[in-house]
Amino acid sequence: MSSNENLVAIVTGASSGIGLGITQALLDHGYRVVGTSRSITKSKDLKSSPDLVLVDGDVSKKETAVKVAEAAVKHFGRIDLLVNNAGIFIPKPFTDYTEDDYNLVMNTNVASFFYMTQQVVPQMKKQKSGHVVSISAVLAEQPSASALALLAILSKSPLPAASKALALEYAASNIRFNCVSPGVINTPMHANDDHEALAKFHPLARLGEISDIVDAVLYLQKATFVTGENIRVDGGVHAGRP
């Protein structure tokens, strides 16, 4: 497709934070978008339009993934980009995590990737093109003793490895798979946290902004010779400590 006006994207976790920023940026760039989250139709920031379809549901459930993919094809006729952004972070000492914590985090962060990606691949194969970008976390590669983030590590670390495997499996179908691994980003998730302390996690000594992640996703979408990649947008965390 030669024009962004013909391109269709799905964004999970689209009602706030990074997902909202990605959704708004894609709309600004001429994409038609299907956005989903548990209650996205009640969003104050997104309203249904000819270019935006909002689908409520728990994307960790297969039936929601099916509904979202079907909405994209029904309304727009194709699926060019999936951004697996839905995610949750519960900071606790390892032994304090409950069974409910485990199930919630693994379902939100991993099952959503699994089911949503499964649903878009057949349509992308039919088109002989497509792109899946999954939002991981730099903590999955560079743990911090102060982050209390074992479930984040356990649930986000599979995404780059799975994306590499899928990049190889579907290269012949011209479907690309990439990841973006953020550091700590200034989103509503961290609204009540100590930003000065969080900034020290990064060698660049500041929090990332939603626009930093948006720029990485837009780059990957344009970079049609890039697949199986994991871009770390983390203020230098992956490089080590100065």
DRENNU-440264 format. One record per residue: residue in one letter; x, y, z of N, C-alpha, C in turn; residue number from 1. Coordinates in nm, 3 decimals. Example, Ala and Ser with C-alpha at 12.3 -4.5 7.8 and 13.67 -1.06 7.14 Angstrom:
<rs>
(A, (1.319, -0.569, 0.780), (1.230, -0.450, 0.780), (1.320, -0.330, 0.780), 1)
(S, (1.285, -0.225, 0.708), (1.367, -0.106, 0.714), (1.290, 0.003, 0.787), 2)
</rs>
This chain:
<rs>
(M, (0.085, -0.119, 0.000), (0.000, 0.000, 0.000), (0.089, 0.124, 0.000), 1)
(S, (0.055, 0.220, -0.082), (0.144, 0.334, -0.099), (0.111, 0.450, -0.007), 2)
(S, (-0.008, 0.448, 0.052), (-0.050, 0.562, 0.134), (-0.091, 0.514, 0.272), 3)
(N, (-0.051, 0.592, 0.374), (-0.094, 0.559, 0.510), (-0.245, 0.563, 0.524), 4)
(E, (-0.312, 0.637, 0.435), (-0.457, 0.646, 0.443), (-0.523, 0.511, 0.415), 5)
(N, (-0.449, 0.420, 0.354), (-0.502, 0.288, 0.324), (-0.462, 0.184, 0.428), 6)
(L, (-0.381, 0.222, 0.525), (-0.326, 0.127, 0.619), (-0.414, 0.116, 0.744), 7)
(V, (-0.419, -0.005, 0.798), (-0.506, -0.034, 0.912), (-0.423, -0.092, 1.025), 8)
(A, (-0.440, -0.036, 1.145), (-0.366, -0.081, 1.262), (-0.461, -0.124, 1.372), 9)
(I, (-0.415, -0.220, 1.452), (-0.481, -0.258, 1.576), (-0.386, -0.223, 1.690), 10)
(V, (-0.438, -0.160, 1.794), (-0.357, -0.126, 1.911), (-0.428, -0.180, 2.035), 11)
(T, (-0.360, -0.265, 2.112), (-0.417, -0.314, 2.237), (-0.373, -0.224, 2.352), 12)
(G, (-0.454, -0.221, 2.457), (-0.423, -0.129, 2.568), (-0.424, 0.014, 2.520), 13)
(A, (-0.520, 0.049, 2.434), (-0.517, 0.176, 2.362), (-0.579, 0.292, 2.438), 14)
(S, (-0.635, 0.268, 2.555), (-0.713, 0.373, 2.621), (-0.629, 0.472, 2.702), 15)
(S, (-0.504, 0.438, 2.732), (-0.423, 0.530, 2.812), (-0.275, 0.505, 2.787), 16)
(G, (-0.193, 0.595, 2.839), (-0.048, 0.578, 2.836), (0.009, 0.559, 2.697), 17)
(I, (0.100, 0.464, 2.684), (0.169, 0.440, 2.557), (0.069, 0.402, 2.449), 18)
(G, (-0.027, 0.317, 2.480), (-0.123, 0.274, 2.380), (-0.205, 0.389, 2.325), 19)
(L, (-0.246, 0.480, 2.412), (-0.319, 0.598, 2.367), (-0.231, 0.684, 2.277), 20)
(G, (-0.106, 0.704, 2.317), (-0.015, 0.784, 2.236), (0.007, 0.724, 2.099), 21)
(I, (0.023, 0.591, 2.092), (0.042, 0.524, 1.964), (-0.083, 0.537, 1.878), 22)
(T, (-0.199, 0.518, 1.939), (-0.325, 0.528, 1.864), (-0.342, 0.667, 1.805), 23)
(Q, (-0.319, 0.769, 1.886), (-0.335, 0.907, 1.837), (-0.235, 0.939, 1.727), 24)
(A, (-0.111, 0.890, 1.741), (-0.010, 0.916, 1.640), (-0.044, 0.847, 1.509), 25)
(L, (-0.092, 0.724, 1.516), (-0.129, 0.653, 1.393), (-0.244, 0.724, 1.322), 26)
(L, (-0.343, 0.770, 1.398), (-0.452, 0.846, 1.337), (-0.400, 0.972, 1.271), 27)
(D, (-0.308, 1.041, 1.338), (-0.249, 1.163, 1.283), (-0.171, 1.135, 1.155), 28)
(H, (-0.118, 1.012, 1.143), (-0.041, 0.974, 1.024), (-0.129, 0.909, 0.917), 29)
(G, (-0.259, 0.918, 0.932), (-0.348, 0.872, 0.827), (-0.391, 0.728, 0.834), 30)
(Y, (-0.360, 0.659, 0.943), (-0.402, 0.521, 0.959), (-0.548, 0.514, 1.002), 31)
(R, (-0.612, 0.405, 0.968), (-0.739, 0.369, 1.029), (-0.706, 0.269, 1.140), 32)
(V, (-0.769, 0.285, 1.254), (-0.725, 0.214, 1.374), (-0.842, 0.145, 1.443), 33)
(V, (-0.816, 0.023, 1.491), (-0.904, -0.044, 1.586), (-0.831, -0.043, 1.720), 34)
(G, (-0.888, 0.024, 1.817), (-0.829, 0.032, 1.950), (-0.910, -0.051, 2.048), 35)
(T, (-0.840, -0.120, 2.136), (-0.911, -0.204, 2.231), (-0.852, -0.192, 2.370), 36)
(S, (-0.939, -0.201, 2.469), (-0.904, -0.218, 2.610), (-1.033, -0.261, 2.679), 37)
(R, (-1.025, -0.283, 2.809), (-1.142, -0.338, 2.878), (-1.266, -0.250, 2.865), 38)
(S, (-1.250, -0.119, 2.872), (-1.366, -0.030, 2.864), (-1.333, 0.093, 2.779), 39)
(I, (-1.277, 0.070, 2.662), (-1.226, 0.180, 2.581), (-1.339, 0.268, 2.526), 40)
(T, (-1.460, 0.213, 2.513), (-1.569, 0.294, 2.461), (-1.608, 0.406, 2.558), 41)
(K, (-1.560, 0.397, 2.682), (-1.586, 0.503, 2.779), (-1.472, 0.605, 2.786), 42)
(S, (-1.374, 0.591, 2.698), (-1.257, 0.679, 2.700), (-1.296, 0.825, 2.675), 43)
(K, (-1.233, 0.914, 2.751), (-1.252, 1.057, 2.730), (-1.160, 1.110, 2.620), 44)
(D, (-1.060, 1.030, 2.584), (-0.961, 1.076, 2.487), (-0.983, 1.023, 2.346), 45)
(L, (-1.059, 0.914, 2.333), (-1.083, 0.853, 2.202), (-1.233, 0.841, 2.178), 46)
(K, (-1.276, 0.880, 2.060), (-1.416, 0.868, 2.023), (-1.425, 0.797, 1.887), 47)
(S, (-1.521, 0.707, 1.877), (-1.539, 0.635, 1.751), (-1.559, 0.734, 1.636), 48)
(S, (-1.505, 0.698, 1.520), (-1.515, 0.781, 1.401), (-1.500, 0.691, 1.279), 49)
(P, (-1.514, 0.746, 1.158), (-1.493, 0.662, 1.039), (-1.353, 0.600, 1.034), 50)
(D, (-1.257, 0.659, 1.104), (-1.120, 0.607, 1.102), (-1.081, 0.535, 1.231), 51)
(L, (-1.171, 0.529, 1.329), (-1.138, 0.469, 1.458), (-1.254, 0.384, 1.509), 52)
(V, (-1.227, 0.256, 1.527), (-1.324, 0.164, 1.585), (-1.275, 0.125, 1.724), 53)
(L, (-1.361, 0.135, 1.824), (-1.326, 0.102, 1.961), (-1.397, -0.026, 2.002), 54)
(V, (-1.319, -0.121, 2.058), (-1.373, -0.251, 2.096), (-1.340, -0.278, 2.242), 55)
(D, (-1.443, -0.291, 2.324), (-1.423, -0.327, 2.464), (-1.391, -0.476, 2.477), 56)
(G, (-1.309, -0.509, 2.577), (-1.286, -0.650, 2.604), (-1.151, -0.675, 2.668), 57)
(D, (-1.140, -0.792, 2.728), (-1.016, -0.838, 2.789), (-0.935, -0.908, 2.681), 58)
(V, (-0.828, -0.843, 2.635), (-0.753, -0.895, 2.521), (-0.672, -1.018, 2.556), 59)
(S, (-0.667, -1.056, 2.684), (-0.602, -1.181, 2.721), (-0.693, -1.301, 2.694), 60)
(K, (-0.817, -1.274, 2.653), (-0.913, -1.379, 2.618), (-0.919, -1.395, 2.467), 61)
(K, (-0.920, -1.519, 2.421), (-0.921, -1.544, 2.277), (-1.042, -1.480, 2.210), 62)
(E, (-1.157, -1.485, 2.276), (-1.277, -1.432, 2.213), (-1.266, -1.282, 2.186), 63)
(T, (-1.194, -1.209, 2.273), (-1.173, -1.067, 2.247), (-1.082, -1.047, 2.128), 64)
(A, (-0.976, -1.125, 2.122), (-0.884, -1.114, 2.007), (-0.956, -1.142, 1.876), 65)
(V, (-1.041, -1.242, 1.876), (-1.119, -1.273, 1.756), (-1.208, -1.155, 1.720), 66)
(K, (-1.275, -1.098, 1.819), (-1.366, -0.986, 1.795), (-1.292, -0.864, 1.739), 67)
(V, (-1.173, -0.838, 1.791), (-1.095, -0.721, 1.747), (-1.048, -0.739, 1.603), 68)
(A, (-0.993, -0.856, 1.572), (-0.947, -0.882, 1.436), (-1.062, -0.878, 1.336), 69)
(E, (-1.175, -0.935, 1.375), (-1.291, -0.933, 1.287), (-1.342, -0.791, 1.265), 70)
(A, (-1.334, -0.707, 1.367), (-1.377, -0.568, 1.352), (-1.289, -0.495, 1.251), 71)
(A, (-1.159, -0.520, 1.256), (-1.067, -0.455, 1.162), (-1.100, -0.493, 1.018), 72)
(V, (-1.122, -0.622, 0.995), (-1.151, -0.668, 0.858), (-1.289, -0.621, 0.814), 73)
(K, (-1.387, -0.627, 0.904), (-1.522, -0.584, 0.870), (-1.528, -0.436, 0.833), 74)
(H, (-1.464, -0.353, 0.914), (-1.475, -0.208, 0.893), (-1.377, -0.155, 0.790), 75)
(F, (-1.257, -0.215, 0.784), (-1.152, -0.156, 0.702), (-1.094, -0.250, 0.596), 76)
(G, (-1.127, -0.379, 0.604), (-1.090, -0.470, 0.496), (-0.952, -0.531, 0.502), 77)
(R, (-0.870, -0.493, 0.600), (-0.735, -0.546, 0.608), (-0.675, -0.517, 0.745), 78)
(I, (-0.557, -0.575, 0.771), (-0.481, -0.547, 0.893), (-0.334, -0.535, 0.853), 79)
(D, (-0.278, -0.418, 0.869), (-0.139, -0.395, 0.830), (-0.043, -0.392, 0.948), 80)
(L, (-0.093, -0.352, 1.063), (-0.007, -0.336, 1.180), (-0.083, -0.378, 1.305), 81)
(L, (-0.020, -0.459, 1.386), (-0.070, -0.488, 1.521), (0.033, -0.438, 1.621), 82)
(V, (-0.009, -0.357, 1.716), (0.078, -0.316, 1.825), (0.027, -0.384, 1.952), 83)
(N, (0.103, -0.484, 1.996), (0.071, -0.554, 2.121), (0.124, -0.470, 2.237), 84)
(N, (0.039, -0.382, 2.285), (0.082, -0.289, 2.389), (0.024, -0.320, 2.526), 85)
(A, (-0.086, -0.394, 2.532), (-0.152, -0.420, 2.660), (-0.053, -0.478, 2.760), 86)
(G, (-0.049, -0.421, 2.879), (0.046, -0.468, 2.979), (0.010, -0.418, 3.117), 87)
(I, (0.060, -0.490, 3.217), (0.037, -0.450, 3.356), (0.165, -0.476, 3.435), 88)
(F, (0.187, -0.392, 3.535), (0.308, -0.402, 3.618), (0.266, -0.401, 3.764), 89)
(I, (0.303, -0.504, 3.837), (0.273, -0.512, 3.981), (0.406, -0.528, 4.055), 90)
(P, (0.457, -0.422, 4.117), (0.584, -0.432, 4.189), (0.566, -0.490, 4.329), 91)
(K, (0.630, -0.603, 4.352), (0.626, -0.668, 4.483), (0.752, -0.752, 4.501), 92)
(P, (0.794, -0.777, 4.627), (0.896, -0.879, 4.648), (0.847, -1.012, 4.595), 93)
(F, (0.939, -1.094, 4.547), (0.905, -1.220, 4.479), (0.807, -1.305, 4.559), 94)
(T, (0.835, -1.326, 4.687), (0.752, -1.417, 4.765), (0.618, -1.358, 4.807), 95)
(D, (0.597, -1.229, 4.779), (0.470, -1.165, 4.811), (0.368, -1.178, 4.698), 96)
(Y, (0.413, -1.219, 4.580), (0.318, -1.233, 4.470), (0.219, -1.345, 4.500), 97)
(T, (0.092, -1.318, 4.469), (-0.013, -1.417, 4.490), (-0.042, -1.490, 4.359), 98)
(E, (-0.121, -1.595, 4.371), (-0.164, -1.667, 4.251), (-0.244, -1.575, 4.159), 99)
(D, (-0.326, -1.489, 4.218), (-0.403, -1.393, 4.138), (-0.312, -1.295, 4.066), 100)
(D, (-0.208, -1.247, 4.137), (-0.111, -1.158, 4.073), (-0.049, -1.225, 3.952), 101)
(Y, (-0.005, -1.349, 3.972), (0.061, -1.423, 3.865), (-0.031, -1.438, 3.744), 102)
(N, (-0.152, -1.482, 3.768), (-0.246, -1.504, 3.658), (-0.279, -1.374, 3.585), 103)
(L, (-0.299, -1.267, 3.660), (-0.333, -1.138, 3.599), (-0.220, -1.088, 3.510), 104)
(V, (-0.097, -1.091, 3.562), (0.015, -1.038, 3.485), (0.046, -1.125, 3.364), 105)
(M, (0.051, -1.256, 3.382), (0.084, -1.344, 3.270), (-0.025, -1.340, 3.163), 106)
(N, (-0.150, -1.335, 3.205), (-0.257, -1.326, 3.105), (-0.253, -1.195, 3.029), 107)
(T, (-0.237, -1.085, 3.102), (-0.238, -0.954, 3.037), (-0.117, -0.936, 2.946), 108)
(N, (0.000, -0.977, 2.991), (0.123, -0.948, 2.917), (0.159, -1.054, 2.813), 109)
(V, (0.120, -1.180, 2.838), (0.162, -1.288, 2.748), (0.045, -1.343, 2.667), 110)
(A, (-0.065, -1.377, 2.734), (-0.178, -1.434, 2.661), (-0.232, -1.335, 2.558), 111)
(S, (-0.232, -1.206, 2.591), (-0.280, -1.106, 2.495), (-0.194, -1.104, 2.369), 112)
(F, (-0.062, -1.113, 2.387), (0.030, -1.122, 2.273), (-0.001, -1.247, 2.190), 113)
(F, (-0.017, -1.360, 2.258), (-0.038, -1.487, 2.191), (-0.167, -1.487, 2.109), 114)
(Y, (-0.278, -1.454, 2.172), (-0.407, -1.464, 2.104), (-0.424, -1.357, 1.996), 115)
(M, (-0.380, -1.234, 2.026), (-0.399, -1.128, 1.929), (-0.312, -1.151, 1.806), 116)
(T, (-0.188, -1.194, 1.827), (-0.100, -1.220, 1.714), (-0.152, -1.336, 1.630), 117)
(Q, (-0.200, -1.440, 1.695), (-0.260, -1.553, 1.622), (-0.372, -1.508, 1.530), 118)
(Q, (-0.451, -1.412, 1.575), (-0.569, -1.371, 1.498), (-0.533, -1.285, 1.377), 119)
(V, (-0.425, -1.210, 1.383), (-0.394, -1.121, 1.270), (-0.312, -1.189, 1.161), 120)
(V, (-0.238, -1.292, 1.195), (-0.148, -1.354, 1.098), (-0.221, -1.407, 0.974), 121)
(P, (-0.334, -1.478, 0.986), (-0.401, -1.526, 0.864), (-0.438, -1.414, 0.766), 122)
(Q, (-0.488, -1.302, 0.819), (-0.522, -1.190, 0.730), (-0.396, -1.131, 0.667), 123)
(M, (-0.289, -1.120, 0.743), (-0.164, -1.067, 0.688), (-0.107, -1.161, 0.583), 124)
(K, (-0.119, -1.291, 0.604), (-0.074, -1.388, 0.503), (-0.154, -1.372, 0.374), 125)
(K, (-0.283, -1.351, 0.387), (-0.368, -1.330, 0.270), (-0.325, -1.207, 0.192), 126)
(Q, (-0.285, -1.102, 0.266), (-0.239, -0.978, 0.203), (-0.096, -0.987, 0.151), 127)
(K, (-0.022, -1.088, 0.200), (0.121, -1.103, 0.173), (0.201, -0.985, 0.229), 128)
(S, (0.152, -0.930, 0.342), (0.225, -0.823, 0.410), (0.163, -0.799, 0.546), 129)
(G, (0.243, -0.746, 0.637), (0.195, -0.712, 0.770), (0.310, -0.693, 0.865), 130)
(H, (0.279, -0.641, 0.981), (0.383, -0.607, 1.079), (0.322, -0.615, 1.219), 131)
(V, (0.394, -0.680, 1.309), (0.353, -0.689, 1.449), (0.464, -0.629, 1.535), 132)
(V, (0.430, -0.528, 1.613), (0.523, -0.467, 1.708), (0.472, -0.495, 1.848), 133)
(S, (0.556, -0.554, 1.931), (0.517, -0.586, 2.069), (0.598, -0.502, 2.166), 134)
(I, (0.531, -0.448, 2.265), (0.597, -0.365, 2.365), (0.644, -0.453, 2.480), 135)
(S, (0.774, -0.468, 2.493), (0.834, -0.547, 2.599), (0.875, -0.453, 2.712), 136)
(A, (0.988, -0.475, 2.775), (1.038, -0.387, 2.882), (1.186, -0.414, 2.900), 137)
(V, (1.264, -0.308, 2.916), (1.407, -0.328, 2.933), (1.439, -0.401, 3.062), 138)
(L, (1.348, -0.394, 3.161), (1.367, -0.469, 3.285), (1.380, -0.619, 3.261), 139)
(A, (1.321, -0.665, 3.150), (1.328, -0.808, 3.119), (1.472, -0.851, 3.088), 140)
(E, (1.555, -0.755, 3.045), (1.694, -0.785, 3.013), (1.791, -0.734, 3.119), 141)
(Q, (1.755, -0.624, 3.183), (1.842, -0.559, 3.279), (1.768, -0.542, 3.411), 142)
(P, (1.753, -0.647, 3.488), (1.679, -0.637, 3.614), (1.745, -0.539, 3.711), 143)
(S, (1.663, -0.481, 3.796), (1.711, -0.390, 3.898), (1.660, -0.439, 4.033), 144)
(A, (1.749, -0.447, 4.130), (1.710, -0.497, 4.262), (1.603, -0.411, 4.327), 145)
(S, (1.598, -0.284, 4.287), (1.501, -0.193, 4.347), (1.366, -0.195, 4.278), 146)
(A, (1.355, -0.267, 4.165), (1.233, -0.259, 4.086), (1.125, -0.355, 4.133), 147)
(L, (1.162, -0.461, 4.207), (1.063, -0.559, 4.255), (0.973, -0.603, 4.140), 148)
(A, (1.036, -0.658, 4.035), (0.965, -0.674, 3.908), (0.974, -0.814, 3.850), 149)
(L, (0.978, -0.916, 3.936), (0.995, -1.051, 3.883), (0.886, -1.087, 3.782), 150)
(L, (0.761, -1.052, 3.811), (0.655, -1.087, 3.716), (0.666, -1.008, 3.586), 151)
(A, (0.716, -0.886, 3.593), (0.741, -0.812, 3.469), (0.848, -0.881, 3.386), 152)
(I, (0.954, -0.928, 3.453), (1.061, -0.998, 3.383), (1.009, -1.128, 3.323), 153)
(L, (0.934, -1.202, 3.401), (0.883, -1.332, 3.357), (0.786, -1.318, 3.240), 154)
(S, (0.709, -1.211, 3.238), (0.605, -1.196, 3.135), (0.651, -1.118, 3.013), 155)
(K, (0.748, -1.030, 3.029), (0.793, -0.949, 2.916), (0.913, -1.009, 2.843), 156)
(S, (0.994, -1.089, 2.913), (1.113, -1.145, 2.848), (1.082, -1.238, 2.731), 157)
(P, (0.967, -1.307, 2.728), (0.941, -1.393, 2.612), (0.914, -1.317, 2.482), 158)
(L, (0.875, -1.191, 2.489), (0.829, -1.121, 2.370), (0.938, -1.103, 2.264), 159)
(P, (1.059, -1.058, 2.299), (1.163, -1.049, 2.196), (1.199, -1.184, 2.136), 160)
(A, (1.208, -1.288, 2.218), (1.243, -1.421, 2.167), (1.133, -1.473, 2.075), 161)
(A, (1.008, -1.458, 2.117), (0.897, -1.504, 2.033), (0.891, -1.425, 1.903), 162)
(S, (0.920, -1.296, 1.909), (0.917, -1.214, 1.789), (1.025, -1.256, 1.690), 163)
(K, (1.143, -1.292, 1.741), (1.248, -1.343, 1.653), (1.204, -1.471, 1.583), 164)
(A, (1.145, -1.562, 1.661), (1.100, -1.688, 1.603), (0.992, -1.666, 1.497), 165)
(L, (0.897, -1.578, 1.526), (0.791, -1.550, 1.431), (0.843, -1.476, 1.308), 166)
(A, (0.943, -1.391, 1.327), (1.003, -1.320, 1.214), (1.059, -1.418, 1.112), 167)
(L, (1.119, -1.525, 1.161), (1.172, -1.628, 1.071), (1.060, -1.712, 1.011), 168)
(E, (0.962, -1.747, 1.094), (0.854, -1.834, 1.047), (0.774, -1.770, 0.934), 169)
(Y, (0.754, -1.638, 0.942), (0.665, -1.572, 0.848), (0.736, -1.475, 0.753), 170)
(A, (0.868, -1.484, 0.745), (0.941, -1.396, 0.653), (0.898, -1.418, 0.508), 171)
(A, (0.873, -1.544, 0.471), (0.834, -1.574, 0.334), (0.698, -1.514, 0.299), 172)
(S, (0.618, -1.484, 0.401), (0.488, -1.420, 0.379), (0.496, -1.269, 0.389), 173)
(N, (0.617, -1.216, 0.403), (0.640, -1.072, 0.415), (0.569, -1.012, 0.536), 174)
(I, (0.568, -1.089, 0.645), (0.515, -1.039, 0.772), (0.631, -1.019, 0.867), 175)
(R, (0.644, -0.899, 0.920), (0.756, -0.866, 1.008), (0.710, -0.866, 1.154), 176)
(F, (0.805, -0.898, 1.243), (0.780, -0.899, 1.387), (0.896, -0.828, 1.457), 177)
(N, (0.863, -0.726, 1.535), (0.965, -0.651, 1.608), (0.916, -0.617, 1.748), 178)
(C, (1.009, -0.576, 1.832), (0.977, -0.534, 1.969), (1.033, -0.396, 1.998), 179)
(V, (0.969, -0.328, 2.091), (1.024, -0.208, 2.153), (1.030, -0.235, 2.303), 180)
(S, (1.147, -0.211, 2.363), (1.164, -0.233, 2.507), (1.188, -0.100, 2.577), 181)
(P, (1.086, -0.044, 2.638), (1.101, 0.085, 2.706), (1.172, 0.070, 2.841), 182)
(G, (1.233, 0.181, 2.884), (1.270, 0.197, 3.023), (1.146, 0.244, 3.097), 183)
(V, (1.164, 0.323, 3.200), (1.050, 0.377, 3.274), (0.996, 0.499, 3.198), 184)
(I, (0.870, 0.493, 3.162), (0.809, 0.597, 3.080), (0.710, 0.677, 3.164), 185)
(N, (0.705, 0.804, 3.138), (0.619, 0.897, 3.211), (0.474, 0.878, 3.165), 186)
(T, (0.405, 0.785, 3.229), (0.266, 0.754, 3.195), (0.181, 0.759, 3.322), 187)
(P, (0.049, 0.751, 3.309), (-0.036, 0.748, 3.428), (-0.002, 0.634, 3.524), 188)
(M, (0.059, 0.526, 3.475), (0.098, 0.416, 3.561), (0.194, 0.461, 3.670), 189)
(H, (0.274, 0.564, 3.640), (0.374, 0.614, 3.735), (0.339, 0.752, 3.790), 190)
(A, (0.213, 0.790, 3.778), (0.172, 0.925, 3.819), (0.202, 0.953, 3.965), 191)
(N, (0.189, 0.853, 4.050), (0.208, 0.875, 4.194), (0.343, 0.827, 4.245), 192)
(D, (0.432, 0.790, 4.153), (0.564, 0.742, 4.192), (0.663, 0.858, 4.204), 193)
(D, (0.778, 0.829, 4.264), (0.885, 0.927, 4.280), (0.961, 0.937, 4.148), 194)
(H, (0.930, 1.038, 4.068), (0.992, 1.050, 3.936), (1.142, 1.074, 3.946), 195)
(E, (1.185, 1.145, 4.048), (1.328, 1.170, 4.064), (1.403, 1.040, 4.088), 196)
(A, (1.347, 0.953, 4.168), (1.409, 0.823, 4.193), (1.406, 0.736, 4.070), 197)
(L, (1.293, 0.737, 3.998), (1.282, 0.656, 3.876), (1.380, 0.702, 3.769), 198)
(A, (1.403, 0.833, 3.762), (1.495, 0.887, 3.662), (1.635, 0.830, 3.680), 199)
(K, (1.674, 0.802, 3.803), (1.809, 0.752, 3.831), (1.831, 0.611, 3.778), 200)
(F, (1.723, 0.542, 3.741), (1.736, 0.410, 3.681), (1.804, 0.416, 3.545), 201)
(H, (1.798, 0.534, 3.481), (1.849, 0.550, 3.345), (1.979, 0.629, 3.344), 202)
(P, (2.079, 0.586, 3.268), (2.201, 0.666, 3.256), (2.176, 0.808, 3.208), 203)
(L, (2.073, 0.829, 3.126), (2.042, 0.965, 3.081), (1.971, 1.047, 3.189), 204)
(A, (1.941, 0.985, 3.303), (1.891, 1.052, 3.424), (1.760, 1.126, 3.402), 205)
(R, (1.673, 1.066, 3.325), (1.537, 1.119, 3.311), (1.443, 1.004, 3.277), 206)
(L, (1.313, 1.028, 3.295), (1.213, 0.933, 3.248), (1.196, 0.947, 3.097), 207)
(G, (1.159, 0.838, 3.034), (1.121, 0.848, 2.895), (0.982, 0.908, 2.882), 208)
(E, (0.952, 0.957, 2.764), (0.820, 1.012, 2.735), (0.746, 0.920, 2.638), 209)
(I, (0.615, 0.928, 2.640), (0.535, 0.846, 2.550), (0.579, 0.869, 2.406), 210)
(S, (0.612, 0.991, 2.371), (0.655, 1.022, 2.234), (0.780, 0.945, 2.194), 211)
(D, (0.867, 0.912, 2.292), (0.986, 0.835, 2.261), (0.949, 0.695, 2.211), 212)
(I, (0.847, 0.635, 2.270), (0.803, 0.502, 2.229), (0.727, 0.511, 2.097), 213)
(V, (0.645, 0.612, 2.083), (0.573, 0.633, 1.957), (0.672, 0.644, 1.840), 214)
(D, (0.778, 0.720, 1.860), (0.877, 0.738, 1.752), (0.940, 0.604, 1.713), 215)
(A, (0.965, 0.518, 1.811), (1.026, 0.388, 1.782), (0.929, 0.300, 1.703), 216)
(V, (0.802, 0.301, 1.742), (0.702, 0.221, 1.670), (0.687, 0.271, 1.526), 217)
(L, (0.681, 0.402, 1.508), (0.667, 0.458, 1.373), (0.790, 0.427, 1.288), 218)
(Y, (0.908, 0.432, 1.350), (1.030, 0.396, 1.276), (1.022, 0.252, 1.228), 219)
(L, (0.988, 0.159, 1.318), (0.981, 0.019, 1.281), (0.877, -0.005, 1.172), 220)
(Q, (0.767, 0.067, 1.178), (0.664, 0.050, 1.076), (0.715, 0.094, 0.939), 221)
(K, (0.797, 0.197, 0.935), (0.852, 0.245, 0.808), (0.970, 0.162, 0.760), 222)
(A, (1.041, 0.098, 0.854), (1.168, 0.030, 0.822), (1.139, -0.111, 0.773), 223)
(T, (1.102, -0.125, 0.647), (1.049, -0.251, 0.595), (1.156, -0.360, 0.579), 224)
(F, (1.283, -0.328, 0.602), (1.389, -0.430, 0.597), (1.432, -0.472, 0.737), 225)
(V, (1.355, -0.431, 0.838), (1.387, -0.463, 0.977), (1.284, -0.562, 1.029), 226)
(T, (1.331, -0.678, 1.073), (1.243, -0.776, 1.135), (1.322, -0.859, 1.235), 227)
(G, (1.256, -0.907, 1.339), (1.323, -0.979, 1.445), (1.405, -0.890, 1.537), 228)
(E, (1.379, -0.761, 1.534), (1.459, -0.663, 1.609), (1.391, -0.627, 1.740), 229)
(N, (1.471, -0.584, 1.836), (1.422, -0.532, 1.964), (1.490, -0.399, 1.989), 230)
(I, (1.417, -0.291, 1.974), (1.472, -0.158, 1.995), (1.452, -0.119, 2.141), 231)
(R, (1.562, -0.089, 2.208), (1.557, -0.052, 2.350), (1.551, 0.100, 2.361), 232)
(V, (1.439, 0.148, 2.408), (1.417, 0.293, 2.425), (1.419, 0.316, 2.575), 233)
(D, (1.540, 0.325, 2.630), (1.555, 0.307, 2.775), (1.655, 0.401, 2.840), 234)
(G, (1.690, 0.509, 2.769), (1.784, 0.604, 2.829), (1.921, 0.544, 2.859), 235)
(G, (1.956, 0.435, 2.791), (2.089, 0.375, 2.806), (2.098, 0.263, 2.907), 236)
(V, (1.984, 0.219, 2.964), (1.988, 0.115, 3.067), (2.056, -0.011, 3.016), 237)
(H, (2.026, -0.050, 2.892), (2.082, -0.176, 2.840), (2.234, -0.172, 2.825), 238)
(A, (2.288, -0.050, 2.820), (2.433, -0.036, 2.803), (2.511, -0.056, 2.934), 239)
(G, (2.440, -0.047, 3.045), (2.506, -0.063, 3.174), (2.499, 0.064, 3.255), 240)
(R, (2.589, 0.077, 3.349), (2.592, 0.193, 3.439), (2.716, 0.277, 3.413), 241)
(P, (2.701, 0.409, 3.410), (2.819, 0.495, 3.384), (2.913, 0.493, 3.504), 242)
</rs>
